[in-house]
Amino acid sequence: MTPVDRLAERLGGELGALLMREQAQATELRLRNGQASRLCRMDGSEIAGPVLDAASMQSIVARLCGDSIYAFEEELRQGYFTAEGGVRVGVCGRTGARSGAVCCISDVTSLCIRIPREVRGCADALLPLVWREVVHSTLILSPPGMGKTTLLRELIRKLSDGGWNVAVADERREIAACWNGEAQLDVGARTDVMDGCPKAQALPLLIRACAPQVLAADEIGCAADAVALRDARRCGAAVIATAHASSFDDALRRAAIAGILREKIFDRMVLLGPTPGRIRAAYDCVNGVEIQC
């Protein structure tokens, strides 16, 4: 049973049926209390589903948590939880705080359910930029919704099955979609995954534990991430990472990313758009020139 099959079974009713009909194109389910549910598709279009009330929302959360929401308290403090099959569910609602930090989310009002998927071949255009005799450390940039995580996953699989030992810091379980420690999506035969651990902590742990040739992480952006990436490069590993940015200039305006770019931690920088998975521009950070794609 695939992650989408499991999700549809847990949702049940109209939502489950809608997801099964659209599973080839579905990217997200957005559920809001008192509003029509919406299924987002790869082409950017949306399909309206049933209107959900407060009781329906709580019931869906309970089913996705296997009627054991307390088992997900640690993740919920960060605004999401991982359902069976490695499906990431973003949560909004009434928060409780303790010592200035979120300690719980109750009375759920919104859910953003990300549909994990593999798109074989989507990294074919990127692969020659990243792997030519050696693996070049590469930063993949894009605005939200351009498929950078899907592209990263396929790139990891290609490198791993191509003979490289790859280690993945999968903080939010979106790359490998791990469930009970087992990857639900194919990330290659030579890939080790540290899931649910903050990237800044996972990257040095992976270096010590797995001696990878290539390290991968999704959505870097804070100063601690930058320090971990810098240390990884000093240890000799190539690094493949993604970050939110609408342009190269936008990335340079973000302090943590600008710092590691100035230090040439990355050999390549790739910008996606204007459609999902498409390479809009590529840049050779070492020589300071644009790469023709």
N, C-alpha and C positions, 0 to 999 in steps of 0.2 A: 504494500500500500504506500503510495507516494505521500509527501507532506500535504499536498493539496487535497488528496482523498481524505486524509485524517482530519484536516481542517473542515472540509465540507460535512463530514460525518458529525463532528462536534457541534457545528453551527446548526445543522438540521433545517427543516422547514424551507421557506422560500429562499432564505439566504444561502443555504447549502446547495439548493437546486440551481440558483443563479451562478454560484461559483463553479459548479461542475459544468454548466453550459459554456461558461466563458473561461475555463481554466487555461486554455492555450494563450489567451491574451491578457489575463488578469494580472495586475501588478499590486494593487492595494484594495482593501475594503475599508471604507470610512463610515463609521457608525456614530450617530449623534442622537442623544435623547430628544424625542419629539420631532425629529426630522427624518426625511426619507434616507435610507441607507444608500451608499453610492459605491459602485464597483468601478475602479479606475483601470483603463486598458493601456496597452503598450503604445498605442497610437495617440494617446492623450485624451481620448474621448471617455465619457462616463455613462454608466447605465444605472438608472434609479431602481432601488429595491424597496422593500417594505419599510413603512414608518415604524420606528421603535420607541416604545415608552420606557419609563424608568425600570419597570419590572422586567421587561425584555432584556434591557442592557445588563442588569444584575444577573439574570439567568445565563446570558451568553458568557459573561466573565466566569461564572461558576463552572460552566461546562468546559470552557477552555482551560481552566485551572484543575480540572478533574475533581471538582468539589472540595478542593483543598487549597484555598487562596492563601492560607497562612504559610504554606510551603514556599510561596513566591514573595514573601515580605521584603527580602533583601533587594530583589530586582525592582519591586514596585517603588521602593524609595528613590529609584533613579528614573521613574516614570514609564516603566515598561515591564513586561514579563515575557518569558519564552514558553510558548505552548508546545504540546506534543508535536513531534515532527520538526522541531527547530523553528517554528513560526514566531516571529517577533511581533508583539502586540504593544503598541504605545497606548498609554492610559492618561486620561484627564478626569478630574473630579475634585472633590473636597479633600484638601490635604490637612494632615495633622503635623505639628512641628514639636520637636524636643531639642532643647539646647541649640536652637537656631537652625536645625537641619530637619528636612522632611522625614517623618518616621512612618507615615502611612498615607494611603489614598483610599478614600471611601466614597460612597454615593457617586459611582462612575457616571460621567456624562458623555464621554467621547472615547472611541477606540479607533486606532489606526492600525490595521492588520496588514503587515507586509507579506506578500506572497513570494516565498523563496522559489527560485527557478534556475535551471541551467539552460544556457543558450550556447550550444556547441558551435564553435567556429567564430564566435563574436570577437575573439581576440586575434584573429588571423592577421588583420592589418597592423595591429600593434606589435605583434611578436618580433618582426625583424628590427624594430627600433630598440627593443629591450634585450634581445638575445642574438648576438652575432659573435660566435666563438666564446665570448664571456657574457655574463648577465650584467647589464648596465642598471645601476640604481635609478629608479624612475618614479616620478611623482605624477599621478593622474589627477587632473583638475576638472571639475564640472559644477554647474549649478545643480540643485536637487532635481532628480527625475531623469537624468541623462544616462543612467545605467552603469555608473562607475563601479558599484559593488559587483554587479553581474560580470562586467568586463574583468575586474580584478580576480574573481573566482576562476574564470576560464583561463586567464593568464597563469595563475598558480597551477592549475591542472596541467597545462601545456608544459611548463617548466619542470614540474615534478615528474611527469611521465616521460619527459625528455632526458632524464638522468640527474637532475639537480635535487639535492636535499633541501626542502623548503619547510620553514616553520612559520606558523600563522598566529598572530595575536588577535584573536577573534573576540574582542571585548563584549560586543552586543550580540554575538552568535548569528550574525547576518551573512558571514562568508561561507562557513561550512554548515551552518544550521544544525549545530550539535544538539542532540537530545540524549540525556544520560551518558554524556561523554562520547557518543558515537556520531560522526558526521553523517548527516542525512543527504548531503549533496556531495558530488564527486569533486574532491580537491586534489586528486592524484595519489599515486601509489607510494611516493616518497615524501609525503607531507605529514608533519606533526602539528597538532592544533592545541593551543592553550585557550580555552573558551571561558568567557565570563570574568576574565581578569583584566583590570585596567591596563592599557597598552604600555604605559610608562613602567609598570611592574612586570608585565608579561615578556617584553622584549629582552631584558637582561636575563630573566629566568630561562627563556628559550635558548639563548646563546650558551648558557652554562649547561643546560640539560641535554640539548640536542645537537650542538655544534653544527648549525645549519650553514649552508652556502648562500641561501637566500632567505630573507625575512620579509614578511608581508603584514601590513596593517591597514585598516580602513579608517577614514575620517580622522586624520591627525589634525592638530590645531593648537594645542596648549603648549606652554613652555616645557612641561614635564615630558611630553611626547618628543619634543625637539631634542632634549637632552638624551633620551633613550635611543633615538635614531642616530645621533652623533656618536654615541658610544658603540652602537652596533657596527657602524662603518669603521670605526677604529679597530674593531675586532676582526675586520676583514670580510664581513658578510655584505652582500649586495642587499639593497632595501627597495621594495616595491610598496608604495603607499598611495592613498587617495586623500583628497581634501576638497572642501567646498570652495569654489571660486568661479566667477563668471568670466575671468580673463587672467592673463599673466600679471597684468598690473594690479588686479584685485588681489591676487595671491601675495604680491609684494607689499601690499598695504597691511597685511596681517603680521604682526610683530614676530611671532614664533616661526612662521613659515619663511618670512623674509630673512631671518637670521641663518637658517640652515641652507637657504638658497645662496646667500652671499658666501657661505663657507664651502659651497659646491659639494654638499653632502649627496645631492642627486646629480647624476650625469645627464639625465633627460627629464624634460617636463612636457607633458602632453595635455592638451585642452580638448575636452569633448564638446560636441554640439554641431549644428543646432538641433539635431535629432538624436535620440538615444543610441549610444554606442559608436557614433561616428567621430572620427578624429578631425577636429577643426584646425588644429595647429600643433606643431611639435618644435621643441627648442633644445639645442645642445648647450647645456649649462657650462660645460667645461670650456668649449671654444667660443661661447657667446654668439652663436649663429642659429638661425631658424633652419629646421630640417624640412626638406620637401617631402611631402607624404604622397 
